[in-house]
């Protein structure tokens, strides 16, 4: 490899170590996790988790924040999260051994966070509803354009000013490939603003086991039914 080109071997090495991928997956809920929480979730020793996390810190994928005597780790690189989601559809599915594992997998497929936006069947359905109402339009460059009526919807119904969101330093919208649905859901700054609003308004809650799992509340179902013509099963 030419020395002046980006060194992609760090990424390649991370994706070939199951424990590293497990750690990154846990961090994809964009929340802070302690070393012990991450090690337990990944099924590895704390010393091993600490070693991997130091690599992520050096690479700039993760940041560490101290609160009292606790250290919390946060995923700060959206490109890493997107890369994992994009590779997931091509990966073979592991055999299911326990009923609880089946339930957890189904919950992830139904509704989850993809770093900082909504994914899974429900996330894709929400994106489809936005397109069907002509609030966003898929573009050739794998993004979405917000229409004038879409801008009014986001502003009036969700208090999201898409013109302000578009001025952020990150990409405004992306057509993010959903690993379980093999279709696109809305990502980027607008997708992040939507998830933040849904959480702030208690339209969704985080799952009790995996914080990446999203659960629609009654208020959330009412909103989707009233404004997006969506019927989501209990």
N, C-alpha and C positions, 0 to 999 in steps of 0.2 A: 504493500500500500504506500502510495506517495505520502511523504511526511506532512505536506501542507494541506492534505485533505482531512475532513473530519474523521476522527477515530470512532467508527461504529462498532468496534469489537466490544466495548463496554456494554452496549445494548444487547448485542448477540449473546454475550456471556450471561447477562442477567436473565434472558429469556430461556436459557438452556438449563437453569437451576430451578427445580420446582419450588424449593423453599423461598427463593427470591421472588418468584412470581406470586406465591401465596402472600408474602409480606406486602407487595405492591397492591395486590387485590384488596387486602384489608384496608389499605390506606386510600383506596379509590372512593371512599365515602366522603373524602375531603375533611375528615374530622381528626382531632388529635387522639393518638393512641399511645399508651405506655409501652415500654419494652416488653414487660411481662404479658400484656394483653396480646401484642403481636406475636410473640413466641408461642403462646398457648394456641392462638388461632391457626398458626402455620404448622403446629405440631413439631416444633424444634426446640432445642435448648436455648435459654436466654443468651448464652455466650455466642452461639451461632447467629442468632438474630442480631445481636449487637455488632458482630463482624460485618454482616450484610448491610446493616443500616449505616455503618461508617462509610461503606462504599457508596451508598446512595447519597449521603451527605457530601462526600467529596465530588461526586458527579453533578451535584446541584439539583438532584431530583427531589430531595427531602430536606426539610428544615426541622430543627429541634428547638423546642421552647420550654423553659423551666418555669414551673409554677409551684412555689414552696419547695418541697423535697422531691417532687415528681418532675420527670422529663417527658414531654409529649412530642411525638413525631407526626409531621404533616407532609402529605404529598403536595409539592408545589409545581410540578412540571406536567401540564396538561397533555403535552405531546406523548409522554410515557403512557398515560392512561389511555389515550386514543390508540396508541400502538397495540396495547394489550387487547382492547376491544376489537380492533381490526383483525388481529391474528386469531381470535377465539373462534370465529365461524369455521376456520379451516382445521382446527384442532380436533382430534378424536375425543369423544365424550367418555369419561371414565365410567367403569361399571358401578352401579348403585348397589350398596351392601346393606343399608339400613333404611327403614321406613322414614326416620327423621331426616335422612339424607335426601330421600325422594321429595319430601315436603319442602325442605330448604331450597332444593334446586328449582322446584316448581314456583316457589315464591320469587326467586330471582328472575325466572323467565317471565313471570307475570308483570312485575313492576319493580324497578330498581333504579338506583342512581348510577349514571355513567360519569364518574368523576364529579361534575357539578351540574349535570342536567338529567332529565328523566328518560329512562329507557325501558326495555321490556315490551310486552304486548300492549300494556296500557300507554307507555310512552310513545310507541309507534302510532297507536290509535289517536292519541292527542294530536300528534303531528299531522296525521291524515285528515283529521277534522279541520285543522287550521287551513290545510290545502283545499279541502272540499268547500270551505266557506270563502275561499279566495282571499284569505288574510295573509298567507305567505305563498310564494310561487317558487318551485324548484328551478334553479338556474343551471346552465351548462357547466359552470365551474365548481359544482358540488357545494353550492351555497343555496340560501333561500333569499328572495327579495320580499320585503314587507310592502304590501300594497297600502294605498291610502286608507281603505276600509280596515285593513289589518292594524295600521297605526292607531286608528280610532278605537278599535276593539281593545287592544292592549292597554291603551291609556284610560279608557272609560271603565272597563270591566276589571282590570288588574292593576291599575295605577302604574303601569310600566310605560315610560316615555321611550319608545324605540329610537327616536332621534338622538336622545342622550346616551342610550346604551351603545349606539353605533359609534360613538366618539371614543369609546374605551380603547385601550392599547391592544387588546386581543381581537381576534377575528370576530366579526359581528354575528354571523351565522355559519353553521356547517351542516352538511348532510352526513351525519355520523352513521356508519353501518352498525346496525344492531346485531350483536353476535348470536342471539337466540332466535330473532325473527328473520334475520338475513335481509332486512329492509332498512330504510333510513328513519332515524329520528332526529329531532332538532337539537343541535349542539351550539357551541359558541357562546358569546356573551349574552345573546337573547335567551338561549336555552338555560343558561345559568340564572338569569333574572327571573325566569318563569319558576324554576324550582325554588328559589329563595322566596318568591311571593307565595307559592303554594304552601311552603312550610310556615311562613309568617302568618298566613290566614288559616292555618290548621286544616288545610285541604288534604294534606298528607302527613303521615307520621312515620318515623323510622321503626323498622322491625325490632322486636325484643332481642333476637339472637344476632342477626347480621344487620349492622347499621346501613348497609347498602340496600337492603330491602325497603321498599316504600309501600306503605299501606294507605289506601284511600279512606278518609273519614266520611261520615255521613254528609258533612258540609261539602266535601270534595265531590262526592257523587252528585249532590244536588247541583253544584256548579256545572259539572260536565253535562248533566242531563238538561239543564235549563239553557245553557249558553252554547254548547257544542253538539247538542242532540245525541249525546253518547249515553248508552245504557251499560253500566259496568256491573257485573255480577257481584253479589255480596261475598 
